[in-house]
Amino acid sequence: MDELREFLKQLDAEFLLLIHSQLERYTGFSGSASEAVLTSSGQVFLFVDSRYHLQADA
């Protein structure tokens, strides 16, 4: 995630939207129905469907 935070700073963007294939690369989360938002303040919001709640909580 540090690599993504640095990329966000370079873009001078407010947020990055990560799709499921990017999530697996950067976090190891493998749920196919998932997205995340990384904000410039460092917050991460993970969006998954109900099949992945247990994996997301881990």
N, C-alpha and C positions, 0 to 999 in steps of 0.2 A: 504494500500500500504506500510505502514511502516513495517509491518510483512514481506512482500515480499522483501523489500530492505535489511532487516536484514538477511534473508535467502540467498540472493544473495551474501552478504559479507561473510557469513559462507562458502559458496561454493567456494569463491574466483573466481567467474565467471564474464565474461564480460557482459552477458545478460541472461534474462529469457524469454522464449516464453510462453505466456499464451493463452490457447484455450478458446472458448466461455463459457464453464461451469465454468472455473476458473475466468473469467472476471466477471461473474454475482456474484460469491461469494465475490470477493474482491472489486468490484466497483459498483455493482448494474446494470451494463449494461447487458441487456438481449437479445441482438441481436444474433441469432443463427449462422449467418455467420460472425464471428468476431474473430480476434486474436489481441494480443498486444505484444509488446516487451518492457521490462523494462531493461534499460541499467545500468551499474555500476556507471555511472555519474548521475543517477537519472532521465534521460529522459524516457518518455513513448510515444511509437508510437502505435496508434490504427489503425487497418486495418479492414474495414467493406465494405460490398457491398453497392450498391447505395440505397437499401431499408432502410438503417439504418443511413443515413447521418444526418437527423434531430435529432435522438436520440443521435448520437455521438457528435453533436455540443452542446448538453445540458450539 
